[in-house]
Amino acid sequence: MNSAENNTMKKIIKKLKKAPIILYKWVFQIVGCLPANSKIIMFESYLGKQYSCNPRAIYEYLKEHHPEYKMYWSIDPRFVDNFKEKDVTIVPRFSIKWLFLMALAKYWVTNSRMPLWIPKPRHTIYLQTWHGTPLKRLAADMDEVHMPGTDTDKYKENFLKESSNWDYLISPNAYSTEIFRRAFQFNKEMIESGYPRNDFLYNANTEKTVVNFKKQYGLPLDKKIILYAPTWRDDQFYSVGKYKFDLELDFGRMKEQLGEEYCIILRLHYLIAENLDLKEYEGFVYDFSNHEDIRELYLLSDLLITDYSSVFFDYANLKRPMIFYVYDIDDYRERLRGFYFDFESKAPGPLVKTTDAVIEEIKRIKDNGFLPVANFEAFYQKFCQWENGTSAQKVVDQVFLKK
Protein backbone atom coordinates (compact mmCIF):
# COMPACT_ATOMS: atom_id res chain seq x y z
CA MET A 1 0.00 0.00 0.00
CA ASN A 2 1.50 3.34 -1.06
CA SER A 3 1.49 6.53 1.01
CA ALA A 4 -1.64 7.98 -0.64
CA GLU A 5 -3.61 4.74 -0.16
CA ASN A 6 -2.41 4.51 3.44
CA ASN A 7 -3.61 8.05 4.18
CA THR A 8 -6.98 7.29 2.57
CA MET A 9 -7.39 4.20 4.74
CA LYS A 10 -6.51 6.18 7.87
CA LYS A 11 -9.20 8.74 7.00
CA ILE A 12 -11.79 6.01 6.50
CA ILE A 13 -10.92 4.44 9.86
CA LYS A 14 -11.06 7.85 11.56
CA LYS A 15 -14.53 8.46 10.16
CA LEU A 16 -15.70 5.02 11.19
CA LYS A 17 -14.62 5.68 14.77
CA LYS A 18 -16.97 8.65 14.81
CA ALA A 19 -19.72 6.90 12.90
CA PRO A 20 -23.16 6.21 14.33
CA ILE A 21 -24.11 2.66 15.30
CA ILE A 22 -26.08 2.10 12.09
CA LEU A 23 -22.94 2.60 9.97
CA TYR A 24 -20.85 0.50 12.32
CA LYS A 25 -23.43 -2.26 12.10
CA TRP A 26 -23.44 -2.03 8.30
CA VAL A 27 -19.65 -2.41 8.13
CA PHE A 28 -19.86 -5.33 10.58
CA GLN A 29 -22.40 -7.06 8.33
CA ILE A 30 -20.24 -6.55 5.21
CA VAL A 31 -17.10 -7.92 6.89
CA GLY A 32 -19.16 -10.76 8.36
CA CYS A 33 -19.91 -11.97 4.83
CA LEU A 34 -16.23 -12.79 4.34
CA PRO A 35 -15.05 -16.35 5.09
CA ALA A 36 -14.46 -17.04 8.76
CA ASN A 37 -11.00 -17.66 10.13
CA SER A 38 -11.48 -21.05 11.79
CA LYS A 39 -8.65 -20.43 14.25
CA ILE A 40 -9.79 -17.05 15.64
CA ILE A 41 -11.56 -17.06 19.02
CA MET A 42 -12.85 -13.89 20.69
CA PHE A 43 -13.19 -13.97 24.48
CA GLU A 44 -15.01 -11.55 26.77
CA SER A 45 -15.85 -11.60 30.47
CA TYR A 46 -18.33 -9.34 32.24
CA LEU A 47 -18.63 -6.83 29.39
CA GLY A 48 -14.88 -6.63 28.91
CA LYS A 49 -14.12 -5.61 32.48
CA GLN A 50 -12.28 -8.70 33.69
CA TYR A 51 -9.96 -11.53 32.75
CA SER A 52 -12.04 -14.05 34.64
CA CYS A 53 -14.79 -16.62 34.99
CA ASN A 54 -15.63 -19.40 32.53
CA PRO A 55 -14.13 -17.64 29.47
CA ARG A 56 -10.78 -17.42 31.29
CA ALA A 57 -10.85 -21.11 32.25
CA ILE A 58 -11.63 -22.15 28.66
CA TYR A 59 -8.95 -19.80 27.30
CA GLU A 60 -6.30 -21.18 29.66
CA TYR A 61 -7.16 -24.77 28.78
CA LEU A 62 -6.99 -24.02 25.04
CA LYS A 63 -3.74 -22.12 25.43
CA GLU A 64 -2.11 -25.08 27.16
CA HIS A 65 -3.53 -27.89 25.06
CA HIS A 66 -4.38 -26.28 21.69
CA PRO A 67 -2.03 -23.35 21.06
CA GLU A 68 -2.84 -23.45 17.34
CA TYR A 69 -5.79 -21.10 17.97
CA LYS A 70 -5.45 -17.31 17.65
CA MET A 71 -7.15 -16.00 20.77
CA TYR A 72 -8.09 -12.41 21.59
CA TRP A 73 -9.71 -10.74 24.59
CA SER A 74 -12.36 -8.07 24.04
CA ILE A 75 -11.83 -5.45 26.74
CA ASP A 76 -13.42 -2.26 27.98
CA PRO A 77 -10.54 0.26 27.66
CA ARG A 78 -11.44 1.73 31.05
CA PHE A 79 -10.37 -1.57 32.64
CA VAL A 80 -7.19 -2.16 30.67
CA ASP A 81 -5.14 -2.38 33.88
CA ASN A 82 -6.95 -5.64 34.70
CA PHE A 83 -5.29 -7.25 31.69
CA LYS A 84 -1.72 -6.09 32.16
CA GLU A 85 0.89 -8.83 32.65
CA LYS A 86 -1.71 -11.52 31.88
CA ASP A 87 -0.08 -12.79 28.69
CA VAL A 88 -3.23 -12.21 26.65
CA THR A 89 -3.77 -10.34 23.39
CA ILE A 90 -6.30 -7.59 24.02
CA VAL A 91 -8.53 -5.67 21.64
CA PRO A 92 -10.48 -2.58 22.78
CA ARG A 93 -14.21 -3.23 22.63
CA PHE A 94 -15.92 -1.50 19.64
CA SER A 95 -12.62 -0.43 18.09
CA ILE A 96 -12.08 -0.92 14.34
CA LYS A 97 -9.74 -3.85 14.97
CA TRP A 98 -12.35 -5.36 17.28
CA LEU A 99 -15.00 -4.98 14.57
CA PHE A 100 -12.96 -6.90 12.03
CA LEU A 101 -11.90 -9.64 14.46
CA MET A 102 -15.43 -10.14 15.79
CA ALA A 103 -16.82 -10.32 12.26
CA LEU A 104 -14.17 -12.78 11.04
CA ALA A 105 -13.88 -14.96 14.16
CA LYS A 106 -15.14 -18.51 14.04
CA TYR A 107 -15.93 -18.47 17.77
CA TRP A 108 -17.26 -16.01 20.36
CA VAL A 109 -16.92 -16.97 24.02
CA THR A 110 -18.56 -14.73 26.62
CA ASN A 111 -20.29 -14.97 30.00
CA SER A 112 -22.73 -12.07 29.57
CA ARG A 113 -24.89 -10.65 26.82
CA MET A 114 -23.55 -8.94 23.72
CA PRO A 115 -25.12 -5.63 22.55
CA LEU A 116 -28.15 -6.35 20.40
CA TRP A 117 -27.00 -4.10 17.57
CA ILE A 118 -24.04 -6.40 16.85
CA PRO A 119 -25.15 -8.79 14.07
CA LYS A 120 -23.86 -12.33 14.52
CA PRO A 121 -22.31 -13.60 11.26
CA ARG A 122 -23.67 -16.90 9.95
CA HIS A 123 -20.26 -18.51 10.23
CA THR A 124 -19.79 -17.61 13.91
CA ILE A 125 -20.25 -20.17 16.68
CA TYR A 126 -21.41 -18.36 19.81
CA LEU A 127 -20.53 -20.12 23.08
CA GLN A 128 -22.42 -18.52 25.95
CA THR A 129 -20.93 -19.68 29.25
CA TRP A 130 -23.21 -17.61 31.52
CA HIS A 131 -21.94 -16.80 35.00
CA GLY A 132 -23.83 -18.56 37.74
CA THR A 133 -26.34 -21.08 39.01
CA PRO A 134 -29.60 -19.12 39.39
CA LEU A 135 -31.30 -18.50 42.70
CA LYS A 136 -33.18 -15.38 41.61
CA ARG A 137 -35.51 -15.51 38.61
CA LEU A 138 -34.06 -14.84 35.17
CA ALA A 139 -35.24 -13.39 31.88
CA ALA A 140 -38.59 -14.89 30.78
CA ASP A 141 -39.24 -16.17 34.31
CA MET A 142 -39.25 -12.67 35.83
CA ASP A 143 -42.66 -11.26 36.72
CA GLU A 144 -41.53 -7.63 36.85
CA VAL A 145 -38.33 -5.86 35.83
CA HIS A 146 -37.17 -2.89 37.94
CA MET A 147 -33.98 -2.08 36.04
CA PRO A 148 -33.34 1.38 34.55
CA GLY A 149 -33.85 2.11 30.87
CA THR A 150 -36.31 -0.69 30.20
CA ASP A 151 -39.61 -2.25 31.18
CA THR A 152 -40.65 -5.86 31.70
CA ASP A 153 -41.78 -6.60 28.13
CA LYS A 154 -38.85 -4.83 26.48
CA TYR A 155 -36.32 -6.48 28.79
CA LYS A 156 -37.63 -9.96 28.05
CA GLU A 157 -37.87 -9.31 24.32
CA ASN A 158 -34.29 -8.04 24.13
CA PHE A 159 -32.92 -10.81 26.31
CA LEU A 160 -34.56 -13.54 24.28
CA LYS A 161 -33.45 -11.96 21.02
CA GLU A 162 -29.87 -12.14 22.27
CA SER A 163 -30.20 -15.71 23.57
CA SER A 164 -31.50 -16.83 20.17
CA ASN A 165 -27.96 -16.14 18.86
CA TRP A 166 -26.34 -18.61 21.25
CA ASP A 167 -25.22 -21.88 19.69
CA TYR A 168 -24.01 -23.46 22.92
CA LEU A 169 -24.83 -22.74 26.55
CA ILE A 170 -22.91 -24.18 29.51
CA SER A 171 -24.88 -25.56 32.44
CA PRO A 172 -23.32 -26.15 35.88
CA ASN A 173 -25.92 -28.70 37.04
CA ALA A 174 -29.19 -30.40 36.07
CA TYR A 175 -31.18 -27.83 38.06
CA SER A 176 -29.72 -25.01 35.92
CA THR A 177 -30.33 -26.88 32.68
CA GLU A 178 -34.06 -26.92 33.32
CA ILE A 179 -34.17 -23.23 34.25
CA PHE A 180 -31.93 -22.08 31.40
CA ARG A 181 -34.03 -23.93 28.83
CA ARG A 182 -37.17 -22.15 29.99
CA ALA A 183 -35.91 -18.73 31.14
CA PHE A 184 -33.66 -18.18 28.11
CA GLN A 185 -35.96 -20.11 25.77
CA PHE A 186 -32.83 -21.89 24.65
CA ASN A 187 -33.39 -24.90 22.38
CA LYS A 188 -29.90 -25.44 20.97
CA GLU A 189 -27.00 -27.42 22.44
CA MET A 190 -26.68 -27.40 26.23
CA ILE A 191 -23.25 -28.41 27.53
CA GLU A 192 -23.79 -30.19 30.85
CA SER A 193 -20.21 -30.01 32.04
CA GLY A 194 -20.19 -28.03 35.25
CA TYR A 195 -18.55 -24.61 35.25
CA PRO A 196 -14.98 -24.46 33.87
CA ARG A 197 -14.17 -21.64 36.30
CA ASN A 198 -14.58 -24.07 39.20
CA ASP A 199 -11.85 -26.41 37.90
CA PHE A 200 -9.47 -24.09 39.72
CA LEU A 201 -11.10 -24.89 43.07
CA TYR A 202 -10.19 -28.54 42.62
CA ASN A 203 -6.86 -28.28 40.82
CA ALA A 204 -5.25 -25.43 42.80
CA ASN A 205 -6.62 -25.95 46.31
CA THR A 206 -3.40 -26.29 48.28
CA GLU A 207 -2.01 -24.54 51.35
CA LYS A 208 0.96 -23.33 49.31
CA THR A 209 -1.35 -21.67 46.76
CA VAL A 210 -3.33 -19.93 49.50
CA VAL A 211 -0.21 -18.60 51.25
CA ASN A 212 1.23 -17.37 47.96
CA PHE A 213 -1.99 -15.47 47.16
CA LYS A 214 -2.01 -13.86 50.61
CA LYS A 215 1.59 -12.72 50.17
CA GLN A 216 0.94 -11.52 46.61
CA TYR A 217 -2.04 -9.39 47.63
CA GLY A 218 -0.64 -8.06 50.91
CA LEU A 219 -3.06 -9.89 53.18
CA PRO A 220 -2.14 -10.88 56.76
CA LEU A 221 -0.89 -14.43 57.12
CA ASP A 222 -1.90 -14.69 60.78
CA LYS A 223 -5.62 -13.92 60.37
CA LYS A 224 -8.61 -15.77 59.02
CA ILE A 225 -10.16 -14.18 55.97
CA ILE A 226 -13.85 -13.45 55.45
CA LEU A 227 -15.04 -12.93 51.88
CA TYR A 228 -18.05 -10.59 51.68
CA ALA A 229 -19.60 -10.84 48.20
CA PRO A 230 -23.11 -9.34 47.95
CA THR A 231 -25.12 -8.97 44.76
CA TRP A 232 -26.81 -5.89 43.26
CA ARG A 233 -30.41 -4.70 43.68
CA ASP A 234 -32.39 -4.10 40.48
CA ASP A 235 -34.07 -0.91 41.72
CA GLN A 236 -31.00 0.81 43.24
CA PHE A 237 -29.12 2.50 40.42
CA TYR A 238 -27.45 5.64 39.09
CA SER A 239 -28.07 4.89 35.43
CA VAL A 240 -28.34 1.98 33.02
CA GLY A 241 -25.77 -0.64 34.00
CA LYS A 242 -24.52 1.34 37.03
CA TYR A 243 -26.01 0.22 40.32
CA LYS A 244 -25.85 1.70 43.80
CA PHE A 245 -24.95 -0.33 46.83
CA ASP A 246 -25.79 0.62 50.40
CA LEU A 247 -23.32 -0.99 52.78
CA GLU A 248 -25.67 -2.35 55.43
CA LEU A 249 -23.04 -4.49 57.13
CA ASP A 250 -21.43 -2.51 59.98
CA PHE A 251 -17.72 -2.92 59.35
CA GLY A 252 -16.91 -0.73 62.35
CA ARG A 253 -18.67 -3.06 64.76
CA MET A 254 -17.16 -6.10 63.07
CA LYS A 255 -13.67 -4.63 63.37
CA GLU A 256 -14.27 -3.97 67.05
CA GLN A 257 -15.47 -7.53 67.71
CA LEU A 258 -13.38 -9.56 65.24
CA GLY A 259 -10.43 -7.43 64.16
CA GLU A 260 -7.80 -9.26 66.20
CA GLU A 261 -8.38 -12.57 64.44
CA TYR A 262 -10.13 -11.78 61.14
CA CYS A 263 -10.00 -9.47 58.15
CA ILE A 264 -12.56 -8.92 55.38
CA ILE A 265 -12.20 -9.01 51.62
CA LEU A 266 -14.99 -6.99 49.99
CA ARG A 267 -16.05 -8.12 46.52
CA LEU A 268 -18.89 -6.09 45.02
CA HIS A 269 -20.81 -7.28 41.94
CA TYR A 270 -19.38 -6.14 38.59
CA LEU A 271 -22.50 -4.01 37.90
CA ILE A 272 -22.13 -2.02 41.13
CA ALA A 273 -20.56 1.38 40.48
CA GLU A 274 -19.76 2.37 44.09
CA ASN A 275 -16.31 3.54 45.10
CA LEU A 276 -16.59 3.05 48.84
CA ASP A 277 -14.43 4.99 51.27
CA LEU A 278 -12.95 2.30 53.52
CA LYS A 279 -10.10 4.30 55.07
CA GLU A 280 -11.44 4.00 58.60
CA TYR A 281 -11.32 0.20 58.28
CA GLU A 282 -7.75 0.09 56.97
CA GLY A 283 -6.03 -3.14 57.89
CA PHE A 284 -9.38 -4.87 58.44
CA VAL A 285 -11.34 -4.40 55.19
CA TYR A 286 -9.67 -4.83 51.80
CA ASP A 287 -11.56 -3.83 48.65
CA PHE A 288 -11.09 -6.49 45.98
CA SER A 289 -14.12 -5.48 43.91
CA ASN A 290 -11.95 -4.88 40.86
CA HIS A 291 -9.86 -7.99 41.37
CA GLU A 292 -9.49 -9.98 38.16
CA ASP A 293 -11.07 -13.24 39.26
CA ILE A 294 -13.06 -14.21 42.32
CA ARG A 295 -11.81 -17.82 42.12
CA GLU A 296 -8.61 -16.77 43.91
CA LEU A 297 -10.63 -15.06 46.63
CA TYR A 298 -12.64 -18.23 47.16
CA LEU A 299 -9.47 -20.21 47.78
CA LEU A 300 -7.82 -17.82 50.20
CA SER A 301 -10.96 -17.15 52.28
CA ASP A 302 -12.00 -19.19 55.31
CA LEU A 303 -15.62 -18.05 55.31
CA LEU A 304 -18.11 -16.53 52.86
CA ILE A 305 -20.73 -13.90 53.67
CA THR A 306 -23.16 -13.26 50.83
CA ASP A 307 -26.86 -12.71 50.19
CA TYR A 308 -28.58 -13.81 46.97
CA SER A 309 -25.48 -13.91 44.79
CA SER A 310 -24.76 -17.09 42.85
CA VAL A 311 -21.29 -17.15 44.43
CA PHE A 312 -22.52 -19.50 47.13
CA PHE A 313 -23.19 -22.27 44.60
CA ASP A 314 -19.53 -22.11 43.53
CA TYR A 315 -18.17 -21.72 47.05
CA ALA A 316 -20.01 -24.88 48.11
CA ASN A 317 -17.42 -26.84 46.12
CA LEU A 318 -14.91 -26.00 48.87
CA LYS A 319 -17.23 -27.22 51.66
CA ARG A 320 -16.39 -24.19 53.82
CA PRO A 321 -18.76 -22.20 56.06
CA MET A 322 -21.20 -19.65 54.61
CA ILE A 323 -23.38 -17.00 56.25
CA PHE A 324 -26.24 -15.31 54.41
CA TYR A 325 -26.72 -11.64 55.34
CA VAL A 326 -30.24 -11.05 54.02
CA TYR A 327 -31.49 -7.89 55.73
CA ASP A 328 -33.94 -7.20 52.86
CA ILE A 329 -35.05 -10.73 52.04
CA ASP A 330 -38.79 -10.09 52.21
CA ASP A 331 -38.63 -7.25 49.69
CA TYR A 332 -36.16 -9.08 47.47
CA ARG A 333 -38.20 -12.26 47.43
CA GLU A 334 -41.64 -10.77 47.05
CA ARG A 335 -41.02 -7.69 44.86
CA LEU A 336 -37.64 -7.55 43.14
CA ARG A 337 -36.83 -10.98 41.81
CA GLY A 338 -38.34 -13.99 43.54
CA PHE A 339 -36.50 -17.28 44.07
CA TYR A 340 -36.51 -20.58 42.23
CA PHE A 341 -36.58 -22.62 45.43
CA ASP A 342 -37.27 -22.21 49.14
CA PHE A 343 -34.08 -20.33 49.92
CA GLU A 344 -34.79 -19.96 53.62
CA SER A 345 -35.00 -23.72 54.23
CA LYS A 346 -32.48 -24.90 51.59
CA ALA A 347 -29.62 -22.38 51.95
CA PRO A 348 -26.31 -24.11 52.86
CA GLY A 349 -25.77 -21.84 55.86
CA PRO A 350 -27.62 -19.65 58.38
CA LEU A 351 -29.70 -16.64 57.25
CA VAL A 352 -29.30 -13.52 59.41
CA LYS A 353 -30.58 -9.94 59.21
CA THR A 354 -28.28 -7.91 61.49
CA THR A 355 -24.58 -7.26 61.87
CA ASP A 356 -24.70 -8.57 65.44
CA ALA A 357 -26.17 -11.83 64.19
CA VAL A 358 -23.36 -12.11 61.61
CA ILE A 359 -20.77 -11.61 64.36
CA GLU A 360 -22.50 -14.18 66.55
CA GLU A 361 -22.40 -16.78 63.77
CA ILE A 362 -18.70 -16.14 63.10
CA LYS A 363 -17.91 -16.60 66.79
CA ARG A 364 -19.96 -19.80 66.85
CA ILE A 365 -17.96 -21.19 63.92
CA LYS A 366 -14.73 -20.25 65.70
CA ASP A 367 -15.78 -22.01 68.92
CA ASN A 368 -17.39 -25.11 67.42
CA GLY A 369 -15.75 -25.49 64.05
CA PHE A 370 -17.67 -25.62 60.79
CA LEU A 371 -20.85 -27.57 61.38
CA PRO A 372 -22.64 -27.80 58.01
CA VAL A 373 -26.39 -27.31 58.05
CA ALA A 374 -28.40 -30.52 57.92
CA ASN A 375 -29.09 -30.23 54.20
CA PHE A 376 -25.55 -29.27 53.12
CA GLU A 377 -24.66 -32.65 51.61
CA ALA A 378 -27.93 -32.74 49.65
CA PHE A 379 -27.21 -29.18 48.45
CA TYR A 380 -23.70 -30.17 47.39
CA GLN A 381 -24.92 -33.22 45.47
CA LYS A 382 -27.58 -31.21 43.67
CA PHE A 383 -25.56 -28.17 42.65
CA CYS A 384 -21.93 -29.33 42.48
CA GLN A 385 -22.55 -32.81 41.08
CA TRP A 386 -20.73 -32.34 37.74
CA GLU A 387 -17.68 -30.46 38.99
CA ASN A 388 -14.42 -32.30 39.59
CA GLY A 389 -11.75 -30.23 37.83
CA THR A 390 -12.39 -31.31 34.22
CA SER A 391 -15.22 -29.01 33.06
CA ALA A 392 -13.06 -26.90 30.71
CA GLN A 393 -11.86 -30.01 28.93
CA LYS A 394 -15.44 -31.20 28.46
CA VAL A 395 -16.45 -27.86 26.91
CA VAL A 396 -13.46 -27.75 24.57
CA ASP A 397 -14.05 -31.33 23.46
CA GLN A 398 -17.69 -30.61 22.64
CA VAL A 399 -17.43 -27.17 21.03
CA PHE A 400 -13.99 -26.93 19.44
CA LEU A 401 -12.99 -30.55 18.87
CA LYS A 402 -16.51 -31.88 18.19
CA LYS A 403 -15.87 -35.04 20.22
C-alpha positions, 0 to 999 in steps of 0.5 A: 500500500503506497502513502496515498492509499495509506492516508486514505485508509486512515481517513476512512478508519477515523470516520468510522470511529466517529460513525453512528451505530447504524454505519458501524453495524453495516460495516460489521455485516459486510465484513461478516460476509467474508469467510471465517477464520477457523482459528480465531476465538474472541473472548469476553468476560463481564462486558470486557471488564475482567480476565475471569470466569468461565471464558478465562478457564476455557482460554487457559485450557486451550492455550495449554492444550491447543495453542494453534488457535489465535485467541483475543480478549475483548476489553473495555478500555477503562479496565485495561489495567486488569489485563496487564501482565496476563499474557493475553492479546487484548482488543479494545471493545468497539474499536475498528480492529475489534470490529474486524476480528469479531466479524471474522472470528469462528468463535465467540466466548462470553459470559454475559450478553452482547449488545443487540445491535451487533449482528452475529455472522452466519459462520460464527459459533457463539458459546455462551458460558453464563456466569452462575447457578440461578437463585433469583428468577431470570429473563422470561421467568421474571414477573416484573423488571425494575432495572433502569432504561427498560420495562418488563416486556422490552427487557424480556424481548431483548434478552430472548433476542440475544439468547436466540444467537447462542449456539451453545450454553454451559450448564453447571448442574441439572437444576440449571439446565431446566431453568436455562431452557425455559428462562432463556428459551434456549433450544440449541446445544446445552453443555452439561459439564459443570462450570470451567471456572470451578476447575481451579477450586479442585486443581489449585486448592493447596495450602501453598497456593493460598499462602502465595496469594495472601503474600501476593495481595498483601493480606495478613498471614496470621488472620482468618479471611472473610469474603463478603460478596453481595449482589446488586439490587435491580431498583437501586441505580445511578443509570443503566448498567450502574447500580448503587450499593448501600453498605448495610453491614457494619464494618466498624462493629465487626472490626471492634469484635473480630479485628484481632483474628479476622479481616474482610475481603470486599467483593462487590458485583461487577454491575455495582458502580460504588467507590466506597471509602474504607479508610477507617477500616484500613487493615481490616477491610480490603476492597477487591471489587476490581480484582481480576477473578473471584476464584482466587478469593474463594481459595484464600478465604475461610468463610463466605458472607453473601446474600442472593449472589450465585457465588454460594453455589460455587463456594459450596465446592470447597465445603467451607462455612457460609453466612447469608446476610439477608437484611432485605429478604422479604422485599427481594423475594416478594417484589424484586426478583423472587427465588426458584426454590425455598431459599430460607430452608435450603440455603447451605448456611444460616440466614441472618438480618443484622450485623450482630447476628453475623458476628454471633455466627462467626464466633460460633464457627470459631468455637465449634468449628464448621458444622454444616447445616443438615441439608448441606450434603444434599445441596452439594450433590444437587448443585456441584454434582458435575464439577471435579476439575475437568469441566473446561476439557469437556467444553473444549471437546464438545465445542472446538474438537466436536468429540 
